[in-house]
Amino acid sequence: MEESVSTSTAESTEEAKKSPQSSSSGTVVSSDQPADKPHQQKPLPVKSQELALRDKAAPAEDEGNQSKQPRSALPIRLPGLHEALNKTPLDEERIQAHGIRKLSGKHLTLYTDLPALPMVEELVTVFDLAIPQWSAYFQIPQADVTDWHVIGRLMKDKTRFQKAGLLPESLPPFGHGFNYADHLWVYDQATDYYRRHLLLHEGTHAFMQKFLGGSGPAWYREGMAELLATHRWVEGKLQMKYFPRDRKETPGWGRIKIIKDEVAAGRGVMLTKVLKFPPTAHRQVQPYAWCWAATTFFENHPRYRARFHQLKTESTEESDLFSDRFYQRLQDQWPEIRDQWQWFVLNMEYGFDVQREAIDPKPIFPLKEETADVEIRVDRGWQSTGLQLAAGSQVEIVASGRYQIAADPEVWWCEPNGVTIHYYHKRPLGVLLAAVNGPNATGLTRLANIQTIGSAGTINTVQGGVLFLRINESGADLADNKGSCRVRIKQITQD
């Protein structure tokens, strides 16, 4: 089942700050260059101490207890509904008498009381185009889905459907959409996009139940439906599993806005809590956003994608055992997962590139030599230097290089001090940043404790940890960056 969210309120964004072009603190962009980097999203900065991301107890780690976990019975049968749908044939004359039309596609018959408008008529085509994408993602042979057919109801006035026998009394109450076996119900929505999204969301549930035999616990079931239903529909072409680059692409969806608003209000959610969402959690809209974020994170992260894809073969298990096993497989990596999840949700914005923001592991060595040289790519997020800094030490960082931080409509060149004509998170775009990351008693990532370095700076390490570096750039705009920054790290003092 699904809940919607209005996007009538504009997404929270940070306005770009413009400094005088003669600033001596950074590289200057000439006045004939654009003042705003193309496609830049600017979410409000949030300090780590304000996050309130609370890490609940991780799933059980005892393999010996797994056999004691209950296994969910599938398929689920709702009293009276199965009989109402399978033993009572639809009366087409009765349906038409109540002003309900029938749209026919290869895989979907859709009954609706909406007028015959293009954005309604095309819905059966959208559903048919989703079939090969569901099949490819879940690795179901096309031959197996050739004859699959779903009966759908798209409703504006539910009383018509009740009187026409299309909305059985045994159907549980639902807010926006519902799926049972090869049947789905969707209430009409305020936007064409979200109407399609709901159809694809409930269609994903139906496909998983039919061909996988189940859809896992709440976070996976709703997360997969959200992941695959988030789409792009342009000139008759459907792209599912789409990460929107602009909120105008997905009116009525609002998942990114929910994440940003929840984090700003101190209600961020750790992954371990998302993985333990009970079935009742989705009576509210916020869990849909968190489940979308979780599946999107794992689906797009190169280090965790393979383990995540393994879950497709285990979706008949709907108890906590499903999530416990997933956690155990990633247990050794969980500290880094926790850090990268927090960075993802803290900096959530349209177009966020999970793959480019992924942190590659690197062997860790204490900074013993007088100096160490590293190279930082400007088209990636945080990068480990592999250098362990001792608590109480002082380190000097000197950077050099010239690199590209935008390409459209023309190239923007930048040096480690950044460009002062455009700011991101209250710092010059492209400026070199540093963070010392390591275990934290609060469970919050220390990657959010950012220090601006520029061409030269000093770090005083109160807590020991690994030195990470990156340039200041939106996670949505890394792809058009080119080049690297050369960095020399020198230990000045050590307690």
N, C-alpha and C positions, 0 to 999 in steps of 0.2 A: 504494500500500500504506500501511498505517496502523499506528501503535503507540498503546497506551493508557497512561494513568497513573493510579495509585490516588490517591484523595483522602481516604484514611483519616486522614491527618495533616491537622490543621486548617490553613487558610490563615493565613499570618503577618499579623497585624494589630497596630496600635498602639492600646493602650487609651487611652480619652479621659482626659485629666487634668482634674481639677476644682480650681480655685483658690478661695480664700475670696471670697464675694460682695462683700465690701467693698473689693476691690482697687481702688487708685486708678489703675492703669495702663490700664484699659479700661472700656467700657460695661458696666454691671451688669445682669444679667437677674434679675428678681425670683424668689423662691424657689418660687412656684407655677407657674413655667414648666418644661417638660421639661428634664432635665439633658443629654440626648443629642439632637443634631439627627437627625431621622428619616432612615433609610437611609444614614447616614454610614459610609463605609469608611475605615479609617485605616491605610494601609500604613506600614511602617517607614521613617523618613526615611533617605535615603542621600546623603552628601556627594559633591560632584562629583569630588573627588580619589579617591574610593573606587570609582568606576564601572567603570573598566577597560573602557570601550567603545572598542574599537580600530577605527579606520577603515582598512580595507584599500584597496588601490589601486582607484580607480574604474574602471568598464568602459572599454574602449577608446573613444576619441573620434574616431578617424580614419574618416570616412565611406568613404574610398577603400579601406579594408581589408575593408569589409563583403561585397563580392562574393567574397572569398576564404574566407569562413566556410562550413563545411559545413552543408548543410541536412539535417535528419533525415528519413529515409525513413518515410513513414506509409502505411498503418497498420503498426505493429510486429507481426511474426509471431514467435511462440515455437515452436521446432522441436517438432513432435509434438502440441502443444496444439491448434493450429488444426484439425488433422485429427481429433483425439480428440473435439472438441466439435461438429464439423460433419458428420462422416461416420459417427459411431456414435450411432444413436438411443437415447434413454433407454428403459430397460425398466421400466415402471411397476410390474409385478408384483414384479420383483426389488427395486425401491426400497421397496415396502411391506413386503416380507418382512424387511427389515432395520430395521423400526420407524421409517421415515421418512414423515412426512405431507406432503401437498401443499396449499399455500394458494394460491388463485387470485385475482388482481386484474386490472384492465384492462391494466395495464402491467407487472405483475410476477407471475411464478410463483415461489413460494418453497418450497423443500424444506427441512424441518427435523425434527430429532428432539426438539425441545422439546415439553413438554406443552401441551395446548390451554388456554392462559391468555389473558385479554383483552389483556395487553401484548404477546403474541406474535401473536395473531390479527389485531391491528390494523395490523401492519407493512405489509401489502400496501396498506391504505388510506393509510397515511402516504406510501408511495412514489407512489401515484396522485395524492395532493394535492401532491406535490413537482413533478410534471410541469409544470403551468402556471406555477409559480414559476421553474423552470429556463428554460422557454420565454420568459417575460417578461424575465428578466435577460439572457439571451443573444440576445434579439430573434429567436427562431425562430418562424415562424408556427405557430399551433396545428394547422393542417391537416397540417403536416409531421410532427408527433409523434403523430398520432392512432393510428397502427397500430404504434408502436414498442413492443417488448416485451422484457423482460429476464428471464433465468433466474437465480435466486438460490439460494444454499445457506446456511442458518443452522445452524451445527454445534456440538453439544456434544461428541459422540464422533466424531472424524474417521474412526475405523476403520469405522464403519457406512457412511459416505459413500464410502470407498475400496471397500468390498465391493459397494456398490450401483452403482458406476460413476459417481458424482457428484463424485469427487475424483481426476482423472486423474493418473497417475504423472508425466506431462510438466509438470504444474503446478509452478512454482518454489516453494520454501519461503517461507512468509510468517508473520508474527506474529499479526495480528489480522484483516486484511481484504485482499482482492485483487480486481482487476477485469481482465477481458480481453474486449474487444469487448462483446457483449451478455450477458455472463455475469459474475456476481460471487459471491464466497465471503466469508463473515463467520463468525468464531468467536463463540460466545456470550460475553456479558460479564456482569460482576457487577451492573450497574445497568441498569434499563430505558432510562434516558436514553442511556447510551453505546452500547447495542445499536442504538437508532434512529440515533444519530449515525453509527455505522460504516456502516449501510445507506445513509444519505444521502451520506456521504463517497464510498463506492464508486460510488453511483449518479451522483454529480456527474462522476466520472471517465468513466463509461460515456456519459453524455449529451454531454460535451464531445468525446469521441472520435467519437461517432456523428454529431453535427450540426455540430461545428466542424472536424472533421478532425484534431484534435490538441488538446493541452492545455498547450503551452508547456514551458519548462524546469522544473526541480524546484521552485523557489520558487513559481512561478505555479501549476503543476499541483497541488501539495499545499496551497498557500495558498488557492486557489479552492475546493478540496474542503472545507477546514476552514471557510472563510468561510461557505459556503452550508449546510454541514451543521450548523453551530452554530445551534440552533433552540429554539423554544418550542412545546410541545405541550400544549394545554389544551382540554378538553371537545370533542375531535374537530377542533380547528382547529390548523393547522400554520403557524408563522411561521418561515421560514428567514432566514438572514443576520441573526441576532439577536445582539446584544451583551448577555450576561446581566448582570442587576443584582445577583445574589446567587449564591454558589457552590451554594446549595441547589437552584437551578434546573437545574444541570448536573452532577449527581453522576457521578464517574468520568471527567470531561473534563479538568480540571486545567490547561488552557493558561495561564491567568492566574497560577496558583501557580508554574508552571515559570518564567515570565518574572521574577516577583518573586524567586524563589529564585536564579536565575542572576545577576541584577543584584546582589543582596545578596552573592553570592559573588565578585563582580568578573569575571563572565563575560558581561557584556552584549555584544550583537552590533550592529555598525553596519549600516545598510541596504545599503551596497555589498557587504558580505560575504554578507548574506542573498540578494541578487540573484545571487550567484555560487555558491550551494550546489550541489555536484555531486549527481548522482542517488543516490550512495551515502550521502549525508548522512542520509537518512531511515531508516537502519538504527537510529538512536537516536531517542528521543522528542522531545528538545529542539528539533530543527529544525522539527517540526510546529508547535510553539508560536510560533517566530519567524516562520514563513511565514504562520501565521494572523494574527499581529500586523501583518506588512507589508501583507497584502491588506486587513485591516481599517482600517489607517491610511489607505491610499490611497483605499479605497472611501468612507470617511466624511469625508475632508478636502475642503472645498469648492473649494480652489485646485488640487488635483491629481486630482480624481475624473475629469474629462473625459479627461485623458491616460491614466489607468489604464483607463478603459472602452475606449479605442482598442485595447488589447491583445487584446480578445475577437476582433477580426477578424484577428489575427496569430498565433493559437495553433498553427497548423500548424508554426511554426518552433520547434524545441526546442533549438537550439544557443544559445551565448552571444550570438549576434546579436540575439536577442529582447530580452535585458536591456540590451545596448549601445544599441540604438535608444531604448528607454524612457529610459535615463539621459540620452542626448543631447538628447531633447526637453525634459527638465527641468533641463538642465545649468545654465542661468542661475539657477534657483531652488534649486539643490542646497544651498548653504550654509544657507538657511532650512529646507529639508527636513531636513537633518542635525540642526539645533537642535530642531525640533519632534518629530522621531522620538525623540531622546534624552529630551525631556521626557515624551513618551508612555510610553516603557518605564520610565523612572525612577519615574513616578507611576502605573504600571499598577494598576488595581483594577477590580472589577466595576462596571459602569455608567459607565465613563469616557466622557465626551462629547467625542469628537474634534472635532466641529463647533464646539462652544462654546469649546474650547481652541485652535482654529485662530487663528493670529496673522495679522491683516490687515496688508498692507504699507502703509507710509506714507512720504512724501517725507522725506528726512533733511536737517536744517539744523543748523549749529553753534549752540549756545546763546550768542548774542552780547548780546541785550538783558539788562537787569538782572533782569527776571522774565518768566516764561512761564506761562500758565494752560492746564490741560488737564482733561478730564473722563474719568473711568475708570468704565466700566460694571461692575457687580458680578455680572452674569450671564455674563461672559466670562473667559477665562484671561488670559495675558500680553497687554498692549497696548502698542504702541510709542508713545512720546510724540513721536517724530520729532526728538528733540533729541540731537545729537551732543555728548558731553561730552569735553573734552580730557583727556589723561593728566595727572595731578597736580593737577587742579582740585578744588575743594570746592564742593558744591552743597547748599543748604538746601531741604527739601521740607516744605510745610505743607498739611495736608489738612482738609477739613470735609465735612459732609453726614450724612444719616441715610438708611439703606437697609435693605431686607429681605433676610435671609439664610436664612430658612426660612418655610414656610407651613403645615406640618402637624405637630401638630394645631392650632397657632395660629401667628400671625406672630411671628417673632423680629426685633426691630429692632436695628440695629447702627450704630455710628459708627466712624471710622477707627482707633480704638484696639482695636476688636474686642470680643468678648464673652468674659469671663474665666471663665465657668462651663463653657465647652467649648473644648477645644484641638484643633487639627489640626496635625500635624507639629511638635508642641512649641511652637506659637505660638497666641495667641488666635484663635479663629475670626472671620473677617471683618476682621482687622487689615490695614492697607495695607502692601504689600511692594514692594520695588524690586530691580532687577538691572540691571547695565550690561553689555550684550552686544556682542560683536564677535569678530573673528578670534582664535583661540586656538591656540598652537603644538601643544598636546596633541590638538586635534581635539574636545575636550569642550566642550559648551555652557556658556557663562557664565551662562545663565539659572538654573542650579542653584546659583550663588553668590548666595544671597538675603540681603537686608538688611531687617530689620524697621523700618518707618518710623512707623506709627501716625499720630497727629494731627500730629506734627512730628518731623523727624529730619534728619541730615546725612550726606551721602555723600562720601567721599574716594576719588577715582578714581585708583587706581594705574595701571590701563590705561584708555586712552580707549575709548569705545564709545557705543552708543545706549542711552538710559535707557528701561527698560521698567517698567511698574507693573501691579499687580493686587491684589485682596484675597486673603487667605489662605482658601482654600476647596478642598474636594475636587473633582477633575474630574468626579466622578459626581453632584455636588449643585449644579451651577450653575443648573439649569433653574428652580428655584423662587426664585431671587434676583431682586430688582427694585430699580431705582434706580441711582444713580451717586454717585461720590465726586469732589468738586471739589478739584483739586490746584494749588497755586502752587509753581513751581520758581524758585529764586533762586540765581544764581551768586555765591559769596562770594569765592573766590580762584581764580586761574588761573596756573599756572607759565608 
